Amino acid sequence: MFDFKPDPALGKTEIYRQLHDAAEALTHGESDAVANMANVAALLWEFLPDLNWSGFYRMGADASGKDELVLGPFAGRPACIRIPIGIGVCGAAAKTGETQLVEDVHAFPGHIACDAASQAELVVPVMREGKVIAVIDLDSPTKARFTQEDADGIEALATMLGSRI
Ligand code: SME
C-alpha cells in the first residue's frame, strides 16, 4: 500500500520535493521501465492539482525505422499514440532536448489536441547519455497553469529517471 497524496495546502516547492522523494522510493532498485513510468505517471496525477493528463511518450520508431515518439504509461484520457519528432509540443521537446513550457496551447504552432479540454502544457525531455529517451508530458485545462517552478520540479524528476526508464 502506498499513500503518497500530499497536503494540498503545501507550496509548489514542497510538493515537488515530496513528489521527487516518492518517485525515487518507488523506482529504486526496479529495472522495469514500464513499471517505473506507470508509477511515476500515477504519482504526477496524485500530486499535482489541475491536470487533465500526465504521462510519458517514449522514443520509438516509425515503420521505416525513423525516430518517433510513442505513447507510454499515463493517467487521464486515451491519447494520440504516435507523434513525429518536431511536431507538437512533445515533438518539439524531443527534437530540441529542451523543456517546453506552454501557457496557451492554442498559440503553439502545431500543437496536437488529444483532448479539447487542454489549455496549457509542460513537456520535459528525459535524457540518457546525451540522447532524449522519452518525454514527460503534463496537460492542464487551465491557461498558464505551469510556471518555471513546475518546469524546475519536473526537470529534477526527469534527471533522476534518466537511468530508471
Ligand atoms: N498535446 C501534445 C500531444 C500529447 S497529448 O497532450 C497527451 C503535443 O502537442 O505534443
Backbone and ligand atoms as CSV (ligand in chain L), in Angstrom:
chain,resi,resn,atom,element,x,y,z
A,1,MET,N,N,0.844,-1.214,0.000
A,1,MET,CA,C,0.000,0.000,0.000
A,1,MET,C,C,0.868,1.249,0.000
A,2,PHE,N,N,0.592,2.117,-0.925
A,2,PHE,CA,C,1.308,3.391,-0.958
A,2,PHE,C,C,0.293,4.503,-0.770
A,3,ASP,N,N,0.594,5.419,0.113
A,3,ASP,CA,C,-0.283,6.571,0.267
A,3,ASP,C,C,0.570,7.823,0.189
A,4,PHE,N,N,0.732,8.331,-1.033
A,4,PHE,CA,C,1.643,9.447,-1.258
A,4,PHE,C,C,0.931,10.781,-1.442
A,5,LYS,N,N,-0.372,10.798,-1.210
A,5,LYS,CA,C,-1.107,12.033,-1.503
A,5,LYS,C,C,-0.618,13.175,-0.609
A,6,PRO,N,N,-0.151,14.276,-1.188
A,6,PRO,CA,C,0.359,15.364,-0.352
A,6,PRO,C,C,-0.765,16.265,0.149
A,7,ASP,N,N,-0.449,17.045,1.145
A,7,ASP,CA,C,-1.381,18.037,1.671
A,7,ASP,C,C,-1.543,19.138,0.609
A,8,PRO,N,N,-2.783,19.404,0.143
A,8,PRO,CA,C,-2.966,20.395,-0.930
A,8,PRO,C,C,-2.552,21.814,-0.521
A,9,ALA,N,N,-2.413,22.043,0.789
A,9,ALA,CA,C,-2.019,23.376,1.248
A,9,ALA,C,C,-0.516,23.635,1.071
A,10,LEU,N,N,0.229,22.580,0.743
A,10,LEU,CA,C,1.685,22.758,0.596
A,10,LEU,C,C,2.002,23.620,-0.621
A,11,GLY,N,N,3.109,24.358,-0.533
A,11,GLY,CA,C,3.558,25.155,-1.673
A,11,GLY,C,C,4.178,24.248,-2.724
A,12,LYS,N,N,4.384,24.825,-3.935
A,12,LYS,CA,C,4.904,24.024,-5.046
A,12,LYS,C,C,6.265,23.399,-4.737
A,13,THR,N,N,7.149,24.155,-4.103
A,13,THR,CA,C,8.491,23.627,-3.834
A,13,THR,C,C,8.411,22.366,-2.995
A,14,GLU,N,N,7.580,22.394,-1.956
A,14,GLU,CA,C,7.451,21.246,-1.063
A,14,GLU,C,C,6.735,20.089,-1.772
A,15,ILE,N,N,5.735,20.396,-2.585
A,15,ILE,CA,C,5.051,19.332,-3.343
A,15,ILE,C,C,6.055,18.628,-4.251
A,16,TYR,N,N,6.896,19.412,-4.942
A,16,TYR,CA,C,7.863,18.783,-5.850
A,16,TYR,C,C,8.929,18.010,-5.084
A,17,ARG,N,N,9.282,18.479,-3.886
A,17,ARG,CA,C,10.258,17.738,-3.084
A,17,ARG,C,C,9.673,16.377,-2.689
A,18,GLN,N,N,8.429,16.383,-2.243
A,18,GLN,CA,C,7.778,15.130,-1.834
A,18,GLN,C,C,7.541,14.202,-3.030
A,19,LEU,N,N,7.174,14.816,-4.170
A,19,LEU,CA,C,6.962,14.023,-5.390
A,19,LEU,C,C,8.265,13.331,-5.803
A,20,HIS,N,N,9.358,14.079,-5.742
A,20,HIS,CA,C,10.666,13.521,-6.114
A,20,HIS,C,C,11.030,12.366,-5.188
A,21,ASP,N,N,10.821,12.561,-3.882
A,21,ASP,CA,C,11.153,11.512,-2.908
A,21,ASP,C,C,10.304,10.262,-3.141
A,22,ALA,N,N,9.013,10.466,-3.411
A,22,ALA,CA,C,8.110,9.331,-3.640
A,22,ALA,C,C,8.524,8.586,-4.914
A,23,ALA,N,N,8.835,9.327,-5.972
A,23,ALA,CA,C,9.238,8.696,-7.235
A,23,ALA,C,C,10.566,7.966,-7.065
A,24,GLU,N,N,11.452,8.554,-6.299
A,24,GLU,CA,C,12.757,7.924,-6.059
A,24,GLU,C,C,12.548,6.595,-5.329
A,25,ALA,N,N,11.697,6.630,-4.292
A,25,ALA,CA,C,11.460,5.428,-3.486
A,25,ALA,C,C,10.758,4.336,-4.306
A,26,LEU,N,N,9.781,4.735,-5.126
A,26,LEU,CA,C,9.003,3.747,-5.893
A,26,LEU,C,C,9.805,3.095,-7.006
A,27,THR,N,N,10.778,3.820,-7.568
A,27,THR,CA,C,11.525,3.273,-8.708
A,27,THR,C,C,12.878,2.695,-8.290
A,28,HIS,N,N,13.260,2.920,-7.038
A,28,HIS,CA,C,14.570,2.466,-6.550
A,28,HIS,C,C,14.703,0.947,-6.671
A,29,GLY,N,N,15.743,0.506,-7.336
A,29,GLY,CA,C,16.016,-0.928,-7.423
A,29,GLY,C,C,15.120,-1.676,-8.401
A,30,GLU,N,N,14.222,-0.966,-9.091
A,30,GLU,CA,C,13.331,-1.632,-10.064
A,30,GLU,C,C,13.865,-1.355,-11.470
A,31,SER,N,N,14.114,-2.415,-12.222
A,31,SER,CA,C,14.723,-2.226,-13.545
A,31,SER,C,C,13.690,-2.179,-14.669
A,32,ASP,N,N,12.413,-2.438,-14.381
A,32,ASP,CA,C,11.419,-2.448,-15.451
A,32,ASP,C,C,10.944,-1.022,-15.763
A,33,ALA,N,N,11.262,-0.575,-16.966
A,33,ALA,CA,C,10.980,0.813,-17.344
A,33,ALA,C,C,9.477,1.098,-17.380
A,34,VAL,N,N,8.684,0.155,-17.874
A,34,VAL,CA,C,7.235,0.390,-17.974
A,34,VAL,C,C,6.637,0.533,-16.576
A,35,ALA,N,N,7.047,-0.344,-15.663
A,35,ALA,CA,C,6.543,-0.260,-14.279
A,35,ALA,C,C,6.904,1.091,-13.664
A,36,ASN,N,N,8.128,1.532,-13.889
A,36,ASN,CA,C,8.561,2.799,-13.295
A,36,ASN,C,C,7.816,3.990,-13.909
A,37,MET,N,N,7.641,3.985,-15.221
A,37,MET,CA,C,6.892,5.084,-15.857
A,37,MET,C,C,5.438,5.070,-15.394
A,38,ALA,N,N,4.858,3.888,-15.249
A,38,ALA,CA,C,3.454,3.782,-14.823
A,38,ALA,C,C,3.274,4.369,-13.425
A,39,ASN,N,N,4.171,4.021,-12.515
A,39,ASN,CA,C,4.046,4.555,-11.157
A,39,ASN,C,C,4.293,6.065,-11.118
A,40,VAL,N,N,5.235,6.542,-11.910
A,40,VAL,CA,C,5.508,7.994,-11.896
A,40,VAL,C,C,4.343,8.754,-12.538
A,41,ALA,N,N,3.747,8.213,-13.605
A,41,ALA,CA,C,2.581,8.871,-14.215
A,41,ALA,C,C,1.452,8.993,-13.183
A,42,ALA,N,N,1.254,7.936,-12.403
A,42,ALA,CA,C,0.209,7.957,-11.370
A,42,ALA,C,C,0.555,8.944,-10.254
A,43,LEU,N,N,1.845,8.990,-9.876
A,43,LEU,CA,C,2.264,9.947,-8.835
A,43,LEU,C,C,2.040,11.386,-9.276
A,44,LEU,N,N,2.378,11.692,-10.524
A,44,LEU,CA,C,2.183,13.052,-11.041
A,44,LEU,C,C,0.704,13.430,-10.935
A,45,TRP,N,N,-0.141,12.498,-11.293
A,45,TRP,CA,C,-1.596,12.706,-11.265
A,45,TRP,C,C,-2.087,12.937,-9.836
A,46,GLU,N,N,-1.512,12.181,-8.884
A,46,GLU,CA,C,-1.912,12.307,-7.478
A,46,GLU,C,C,-1.412,13.602,-6.844
A,47,PHE,N,N,-0.179,13.973,-7.195
A,47,PHE,CA,C,0.470,15.093,-6.506
A,47,PHE,C,C,0.093,16.464,-7.060
A,48,LEU,N,N,-0.137,16.543,-8.366
A,48,LEU,CA,C,-0.259,17.866,-8.980
A,48,LEU,C,C,-1.718,18.197,-9.268
A,49,PRO,N,N,-2.201,19.313,-8.726
A,49,PRO,CA,C,-3.591,19.686,-8.960
A,49,PRO,C,C,-3.812,20.225,-10.380
A,50,ASP,N,N,-5.057,20.180,-10.820
A,50,ASP,CA,C,-5.466,20.847,-12.053
A,50,ASP,C,C,-4.773,20.293,-13.305
A,51,LEU,N,N,-4.715,18.972,-13.397
A,51,LEU,CA,C,-4.180,18.327,-14.611
A,51,LEU,C,C,-5.327,17.592,-15.319
A,52,ASN,N,N,-5.232,17.453,-16.633
A,52,ASN,CA,C,-6.136,16.508,-17.307
A,52,ASN,C,C,-5.371,15.390,-18.013
A,53,TRP,N,N,-4.028,15.403,-17.886
A,53,TRP,CA,C,-3.228,14.284,-18.434
A,53,TRP,C,C,-1.829,14.361,-17.825
A,54,SER,N,N,-1.274,13.215,-17.458
A,54,SER,CA,C,0.127,13.171,-17.029
A,54,SER,C,C,0.692,11.852,-17.526
A,55,GLY,N,N,1.860,11.927,-18.157
A,55,GLY,CA,C,2.420,10.659,-18.609
A,55,GLY,C,C,3.653,10.798,-19.461
A,56,PHE,N,N,3.950,9.712,-20.163
A,56,PHE,CA,C,5.195,9.604,-20.919
A,56,PHE,C,C,4.940,9.303,-22.388
A,57,TYR,N,N,5.773,9.875,-23.237
A,57,TYR,CA,C,5.970,9.370,-24.597
A,57,TYR,C,C,7.415,8.890,-24.665
A,58,ARG,N,N,7.613,7.688,-25.219
A,58,ARG,CA,C,8.970,7.136,-25.328
A,58,ARG,C,C,9.509,7.323,-26.737
A,59,MET,N,N,10.824,7.407,-26.863
A,59,MET,CA,C,11.423,7.455,-28.187
A,59,MET,C,C,11.309,6.064,-28.791
A,60,GLY,N,N,10.624,5.989,-29.934
A,60,GLY,CA,C,10.478,4.730,-30.650
A,60,GLY,C,C,10.801,4.965,-32.106
A,61,ALA,N,N,10.207,4.167,-32.987
A,61,ALA,CA,C,10.490,4.319,-34.411
A,61,ALA,C,C,9.230,4.082,-35.222
A,62,ASP,N,N,9.175,4.748,-36.393
A,62,ASP,CA,C,8.059,4.500,-37.305
A,62,ASP,C,C,8.366,3.270,-38.162
A,63,ALA,N,N,7.476,2.975,-39.111
A,63,ALA,CA,C,7.626,1.741,-39.900
A,63,ALA,C,C,8.938,1.719,-40.683
A,64,SER,N,N,9.463,2.915,-41.010
A,64,SER,CA,C,10.712,2.944,-41.791
A,64,SER,C,C,11.951,3.020,-40.886
A,65,GLY,N,N,11.727,2.985,-39.587
A,65,GLY,CA,C,12.852,2.991,-38.652
A,65,GLY,C,C,13.275,4.383,-38.199
A,66,LYS,N,N,12.510,5.404,-38.656
A,66,LYS,CA,C,12.818,6.779,-38.253
A,66,LYS,C,C,12.326,7.052,-36.833
A,67,ASP,N,N,13.114,7.829,-36.052
A,67,ASP,CA,C,12.701,8.174,-34.682
A,67,ASP,C,C,11.283,8.748,-34.656
A,68,GLU,N,N,10.532,8.359,-33.646
A,68,GLU,CA,C,9.160,8.854,-33.482
A,68,GLU,C,C,8.791,8.656,-32.015
A,69,LEU,N,N,7.980,9.556,-31.457
A,69,LEU,CA,C,7.511,9.348,-30.080
A,69,LEU,C,C,6.330,8.390,-30.086
A,70,VAL,N,N,6.326,7.492,-29.112
A,70,VAL,CA,C,5.242,6.510,-28.980
A,70,VAL,C,C,4.683,6.616,-27.560
A,71,LEU,N,N,3.360,6.588,-27.481
A,71,LEU,CA,C,2.673,6.715,-26.190
A,71,LEU,C,C,3.191,5.706,-25.165
A,72,GLY,N,N,3.430,6.190,-23.963
A,72,GLY,CA,C,3.856,5.336,-22.857
A,72,GLY,C,C,2.812,5.371,-21.747
A,73,PRO,N,N,3.182,4.905,-20.555
A,73,PRO,CA,C,2.242,4.906,-19.428
A,73,PRO,C,C,1.766,6.322,-19.088
A,74,PHE,N,N,0.492,6.433,-18.718
A,74,PHE,CA,C,-0.079,7.750,-18.424
A,74,PHE,C,C,-1.274,7.623,-17.500
A,75,ALA,N,N,-1.750,8.761,-17.009
A,75,ALA,CA,C,-3.032,8.864,-16.312
A,75,ALA,C,C,-3.852,9.906,-17.050
A,76,GLY,N,N,-5.152,9.640,-17.189
A,76,GLY,CA,C,-6.009,10.572,-17.920
A,76,GLY,C,C,-6.697,9.861,-19.064
A,77,ARG,N,N,-7.179,10.641,-20.031
A,77,ARG,CA,C,-7.946,10.057,-21.139
A,77,ARG,C,C,-7.020,9.440,-22.182
A,78,PRO,N,N,-7.526,8.476,-22.939
A,78,PRO,CA,C,-6.722,7.909,-24.035
A,78,PRO,C,C,-6.175,9.027,-24.925
A,79,ALA,N,N,-4.953,8.822,-25.445
A,79,ALA,CA,C,-4.258,9.918,-26.141
A,79,ALA,C,C,-3.697,9.456,-27.482
A,80,CYS,N,N,-3.213,10.436,-28.252
A,80,CYS,CA,C,-2.564,10.172,-29.542
A,80,CYS,C,C,-1.430,9.169,-29.315
A,81,ILE,N,N,-1.291,8.201,-30.213
A,81,ILE,CA,C,-0.318,7.123,-29.985
A,81,ILE,C,C,1.079,7.496,-30.493
A,82,ARG,N,N,1.140,8.055,-31.710
A,82,ARG,CA,C,2.459,8.348,-32.298
A,82,ARG,C,C,2.588,9.829,-32.644
A,83,ILE,N,N,3.738,10.411,-32.309
A,83,ILE,CA,C,3.987,11.826,-32.580
A,83,ILE,C,C,5.343,11.952,-33.296
A,84,PRO,N,N,5.348,12.493,-34.516
A,84,PRO,CA,C,6.624,12.670,-35.220
A,84,PRO,C,C,7.538,13.661,-34.485
A,85,ILE,N,N,8.827,13.428,-34.556
A,85,ILE,CA,C,9.802,14.329,-33.924
A,85,ILE,C,C,9.687,15.717,-34.577
A,86,GLY,N,N,9.585,16.742,-33.743
A,86,GLY,CA,C,9.476,18.111,-34.259
A,86,GLY,C,C,8.037,18.584,-34.398
A,87,ILE,N,N,7.066,17.698,-34.205
A,87,ILE,CA,C,5.659,18.089,-34.341
A,87,ILE,C,C,5.011,18.207,-32.963
A,88,GLY,N,N,4.243,19.286,-32.761
A,88,GLY,CA,C,3.544,19.485,-31.493
A,88,GLY,C,C,4.510,19.817,-30.362
A,89,VAL,N,N,3.956,19.900,-29.172
A,89,VAL,CA,C,4.768,20.312,-28.019
A,89,VAL,C,C,5.727,19.183,-27.628
A,90,CYS,N,N,5.213,17.949,-27.637
A,90,CYS,CA,C,6.074,16.810,-27.293
A,90,CYS,C,C,7.179,16.641,-28.333
A,91,GLY,N,N,6.794,16.751,-29.605
A,91,GLY,CA,C,7.783,16.600,-30.675
A,91,GLY,C,C,8.859,17.674,-30.619
A,92,ALA,N,N,8.467,18.885,-30.197
A,92,ALA,CA,C,9.448,19.975,-30.065
A,92,ALA,C,C,10.440,19.659,-28.943
A,93,ALA,N,N,9.936,19.139,-27.824
A,93,ALA,CA,C,10.822,18.781,-26.704
A,93,ALA,C,C,11.782,17.669,-27.110
A,94,ALA,N,N,11.247,16.695,-27.872
A,94,ALA,CA,C,12.086,15.563,-28.303
A,94,ALA,C,C,13.158,16.031,-29.287
A,95,LYS,N,N,12.787,16.971,-30.176
A,95,LYS,CA,C,13.734,17.434,-31.196
A,95,LYS,C,C,14.852,18.295,-30.596
A,96,THR,N,N,14.466,19.193,-29.690
A,96,THR,CA,C,15.435,20.162,-29.158
A,96,THR,C,C,16.135,19.661,-27.901
A,97,GLY,N,N,15.534,18.696,-27.200
A,97,GLY,CA,C,16.073,18.274,-25.907
A,97,GLY,C,C,15.843,19.329,-24.840
A,98,GLU,N,N,14.898,20.247,-25.120
A,98,GLU,CA,C,14.631,21.327,-24.162
A,98,GLU,C,C,13.187,21.307,-23.680
A,99,THR,N,N,13.020,21.724,-22.423
A,99,THR,CA,C,11.693,21.828,-21.820
A,99,THR,C,C,10.818,22.790,-22.617
A,100,GLN,N,N,9.559,22.404,-22.805
A,100,GLN,CA,C,8.585,23.277,-23.466
A,100,GLN,C,C,7.522,23.655,-22.433
A,101,LEU,N,N,7.516,24.927,-22.058
A,101,LEU,CA,C,6.536,25.446,-21.091
A,101,LEU,C,C,5.558,26.299,-21.879
A,102,VAL,N,N,4.328,25.797,-22.045
A,102,VAL,CA,C,3.367,26.449,-22.945
A,102,VAL,C,C,2.175,26.945,-22.135
A,103,GLU,N,N,2.031,28.268,-22.056
A,103,GLU,CA,C,0.928,28.847,-21.270
A,103,GLU,C,C,-0.408,28.668,-21.962
A,104,ASP,N,N,-0.381,28.744,-23.307
A,104,ASP,CA,C,-1.624,28.641,-24.075
A,104,ASP,C,C,-1.362,27.755,-25.292
A,105,VAL,N,N,-1.863,26.542,-25.237
A,105,VAL,CA,C,-1.558,25.582,-26.318
A,105,VAL,C,C,-2.084,26.051,-27.673
A,106,HIS,N,N,-3.134,26.880,-27.654
A,106,HIS,CA,C,-3.707,27.335,-28.931
A,106,HIS,C,C,-2.765,28.294,-29.651
A,107,ALA,N,N,-1.814,28.843,-28.912
A,107,ALA,CA,C,-0.840,29.758,-29.521
A,107,ALA,C,C,0.440,29.026,-29.928
A,108,PHE,N,N,0.497,27.704,-29.709
A,108,PHE,CA,C,1.718,26.947,-30.030
A,108,PHE,C,C,1.554,26.324,-31.415
A,109,PRO,N,N,2.414,26.702,-32.374
A,109,PRO,CA,C,2.252,26.172,-33.726
A,109,PRO,C,C,2.369,24.646,-33.752
A,110,GLY,N,N,1.364,23.991,-34.328
A,110,GLY,CA,C,1.419,22.535,-34.486
A,110,GLY,C,C,0.982,21.751,-33.263
A,111,HIS,N,N,0.502,22.448,-32.240
A,111,HIS,CA,C,0.034,21.735,-31.043
A,111,HIS,C,C,-0.939,20.624,-31.445
A,112,ILE,N,N,-0.772,19.445,-30.832
A,112,ILE,CA,C,-1.643,18.316,-31.141
A,112,ILE,C,C,-2.687,18.214,-30.036
A,113,ALA,N,N,-3.942,18.424,-30.385
A,113,ALA,CA,C,-5.017,18.417,-29.378
A,113,ALA,C,C,-5.561,17.010,-29.202
A,114,CYS,N,N,-4.986,16.272,-28.234
A,114,CYS,CA,C,-5.512,14.933,-27.925
A,114,CYS,C,C,-6.820,15.081,-27.166
A,115,ASP,N,N,-6.936,16.145,-26.385
A,115,ASP,CA,C,-8.134,16.394,-25.587
A,115,ASP,C,C,-8.450,17.878,-25.732
A,116,ALA,N,N,-9.649,18.193,-26.214
A,116,ALA,CA,C,-10.026,19.594,-26.461
A,116,ALA,C,C,-10.009,20.412,-25.168
A,117,ALA,N,N,-10.026,19.751,-24.013
A,117,ALA,CA,C,-10.024,20.481,-22.737
A,117,ALA,C,C,-8.659,21.100,-22.422
A,118,SER,N,N,-7.597,20.606,-23.035
A,118,SER,CA,C,-6.249,21.093,-22.687
A,118,SER,C,C,-6.044,22.544,-23.084
A,119,GLN,N,N,-5.494,23.322,-22.145
A,119,GLN,CA,C,-5.214,24.743,-22.394
A,119,GLN,C,C,-3.735,25.072,-22.214
A,120,ALA,N,N,-3.075,24.363,-21.304
A,120,ALA,CA,C,-1.657,24.621,-21.027
A,120,ALA,C,C,-0.931,23.284,-20.989
A,121,GLU,N,N,0.384,23.336,-21.271
A,121,GLU,CA,C,1.132,22.067,-21.352
A,121,GLU,C,C,2.583,22.298,-20.912
A,122,LEU,N,N,3.139,21.280,-20.261
A,122,LEU,CA,C,4.558,21.287,-19.881
A,122,LEU,C,C,5.158,19.957,-20.329
A,123,VAL,N,N,6.183,20.036,-21.166
A,123,VAL,CA,C,6.830,18.807,-21.647
A,123,VAL,C,C,8.327,18.898,-21.355
A,124,VAL,N,N,8.838,17.879,-20.665
A,124,VAL,CA,C,10.244,17.858,-20.248
A,124,VAL,C,C,10.910,16.597,-20.803
A,125,PRO,N,N,12.019,16.753,-21.527
A,125,PRO,CA,C,12.704,15.567,-22.040
A,125,PRO,C,C,13.417,14.785,-20.938
A,126,VAL,N,N,13.431,13.467,-21.093
A,126,VAL,CA,C,14.233,12.601,-20.218
A,126,VAL,C,C,15.425,12.147,-21.065
A,127,MET,N,N,16.627,12.418,-20.567
A,127,MET,CA,C,17.839,12.151,-21.347
A,127,MET,C,C,18.638,10.998,-20.736
A,128,ARG,N,N,19.281,10.230,-21.617
A,128,ARG,CA,C,20.273,9.266,-21.151
A,128,ARG,C,C,21.443,9.320,-22.118
A,129,GLU,N,N,22.643,9.456,-21.562
A,129,GLU,CA,C,23.870,9.554,-22.369
A,129,GLU,C,C,23.712,10.566,-23.498
A,130,GLY,N,N,23.139,11.735,-23.150
A,130,GLY,CA,C,23.038,12.836,-24.102
A,130,GLY,C,C,21.927,12.716,-25.125
A,131,LYS,N,N,21.111,11.665,-25.027
A,131,LYS,CA,C,20.031,11.480,-26.011
A,131,LYS,C,C,18.675,11.514,-25.323
A,132,VAL,N,N,17.662,12.039,-26.029
A,132,VAL,CA,C,16.295,12.028,-25.500
A,132,VAL,C,C,15.750,10.595,-25.600
A,133,ILE,N,N,15.389,10.024,-24.447
A,133,ILE,CA,C,14.835,8.652,-24.472
A,133,ILE,C,C,13.312,8.657,-24.264
A,134,ALA,N,N,12.796,9.779,-23.773
A,134,ALA,CA,C,11.353,9.894,-23.505
A,134,ALA,C,C,11.049,11.353,-23.206
A,135,VAL,N,N,9.768,11.677,-23.128
A,135,VAL,CA,C,9.385,12.986,-22.585
A,135,VAL,C,C,8.316,12.762,-21.526
A,136,ILE,N,N,8.317,13.637,-20.523
A,136,ILE,CA,C,7.232,13.679,-19.537
A,136,ILE,C,C,6.286,14.776,-20.007
A,137,ASP,N,N,5.006,14.456,-20.111
A,137,ASP,CA,C,4.022,15.411,-20.628
A,137,ASP,C,C,2.942,15.655,-19.580
A,138,LEU,N,N,2.706,16.924,-19.269
A,138,LEU,CA,C,1.608,17.302,-18.371
A,138,LEU,C,C,0.674,18.245,-19.118
A,139,ASP,N,N,-0.628,18.004,-19.013
A,139,ASP,CA,C,-1.622,18.893,-19.623
A,139,ASP,C,C,-2.548,19.421,-18.539
A,140,SER,N,N,-3.026,20.644,-18.757
A,140,SER,CA,C,-3.966,21.234,-17.804
A,140,SER,C,C,-5.116,21.906,-18.548
A,141,PRO,N,N,-6.314,21.872,-17.957
A,141,PRO,CA,C,-7.436,22.595,-18.557
A,141,PRO,C,C,-7.416,24.090,-18.235
A,142,THR,N,N,-6.381,24.560,-17.503
A,142,THR,CA,C,-6.289,25.967,-17.102
A,142,THR,C,C,-5.110,26.650,-17.789
A,143,LYS,N,N,-5.390,27.754,-18.485
A,143,LYS,CA,C,-4.318,28.512,-19.146
A,143,LYS,C,C,-3.274,28.957,-18.125
A,144,ALA,N,N,-1.999,28.931,-18.524
A,144,ALA,CA,C,-0.879,29.383,-17.690
A,144,ALA,C,C,-0.794,28.614,-16.371
A,145,ARG,N,N,-1.270,27.375,-16.360
A,145,ARG,CA,C,-1.222,26.548,-15.146
A,145,ARG,C,C,0.223,26.281,-14.716
A,146,PHE,N,N,1.136,26.136,-15.695
A,146,PHE,CA,C,2.509,25.747,-15.373
A,146,PHE,C,C,3.431,26.954,-15.358
A,147,THR,N,N,4.345,26.966,-14.356
A,147,THR,CA,C,5.302,28.062,-14.216
A,147,THR,C,C,6.716,27.472,-14.227
A,148,GLN,N,N,7.688,28.351,-14.104
A,148,GLN,CA,C,9.077,27.899,-14.066
A,148,GLN,C,C,9.318,26.941,-12.894
A,149,GLU,N,N,8.588,27.155,-11.798
A,149,GLU,CA,C,8.716,26.246,-10.639
A,149,GLU,C,C,8.312,24.817,-11.010
A,150,ASP,N,N,7.241,24.701,-11.813
A,150,ASP,CA,C,6.827,23.374,-12.286
A,150,ASP,C,C,7.902,22.789,-13.197
A,151,ALA,N,N,8.424,23.622,-14.093
A,151,ALA,CA,C,9.459,23.142,-15.022
A,151,ALA,C,C,10.677,22.654,-14.225
A,152,ASP,N,N,11.084,23.411,-13.210
A,152,ASP,CA,C,12.240,23.011,-12.395
A,152,ASP,C,C,11.971,21.679,-11.690
A,153,GLY,N,N,10.761,21.535,-11.132
A,153,GLY,CA,C,10.410,20.309,-10.406
A,153,GLY,C,C,10.394,19.092,-11.322
A,154,ILE,N,N,9.817,19.252,-12.504
A,154,ILE,CA,C,9.734,18.112,-13.433
A,154,ILE,C,C,11.112,17.815,-14.037
A,155,GLU,N,N,11.923,18.839,-14.233
A,155,GLU,CA,C,13.286,18.589,-14.750
A,155,GLU,C,C,14.104,17.772,-13.755
A,156,ALA,N,N,13.961,18.064,-12.479
A,156,ALA,CA,C,14.697,17.295,-11.457
A,156,ALA,C,C,14.240,15.835,-11.474
A,157,LEU,N,N,12.934,15.644,-11.652
A,157,LEU,CA,C,12.386,14.283,-11.741
A,157,LEU,C,C,12.942,13.564,-12.977
A,158,ALA,N,N,12.962,14.283,-14.103
A,158,ALA,CA,C,13.456,13.695,-15.360
A,158,ALA,C,C,14.919,13.283,-15.230
A,159,THR,N,N,15.713,14.088,-14.536
A,159,THR,CA,C,17.134,13.766,-14.344
A,159,THR,C,C,17.267,12.454,-13.565
A,160,MET,N,N,16.466,12.322,-12.504
A,160,MET,CA,C,16.516,11.100,-11.683
A,160,MET,C,C,16.067,9.883,-12.503
A,161,LEU,N,N,15.076,10.083,-13.395
A,161,LEU,CA,C,14.507,8.955,-14.136
A,161,LEU,C,C,15.367,8.517,-15.333
A,162,GLY,N,N,16.323,9.334,-15.710
A,162,GLY,CA,C,17.137,9.026,-16.887
A,162,GLY,C,C,17.744,7.637,-16.862
A,163,SER,N,N,18.098,7.149,-15.676
A,163,SER,CA,C,18.710,5.812,-15.578
A,163,SER,C,C,17.700,4.768,-15.097
A,164,ARG,N,N,16.420,5.142,-15.015
A,164,ARG,CA,C,15.431,4.203,-14.434
A,164,ARG,C,C,14.274,3.854,-15.362
A,165,ILE,N,N,14.267,4.443,-16.568
A,165,ILE,CA,C,13.191,4.082,-17.513
A,165,ILE,C,C,13.770,3.680,-18.851
L,1,SME,N1,N,-0.501,18.000,-26.877
L,1,SME,C1,C,0.630,17.165,-27.155
L,1,SME,C2,C,0.196,15.784,-27.591
L,1,SME,C3,C,0.148,14.785,-26.485
L,1,SME,S1,S,-1.209,14.936,-25.510
L,1,SME,O1,O,-1.282,16.255,-24.909
L,1,SME,C4,C,-1.321,13.755,-24.367
L,1,SME,C5,C,1.517,17.798,-28.197
L,1,SME,O2,O,1.176,18.820,-28.798
L,1,SME,O3,O,2.591,17.251,-28.422
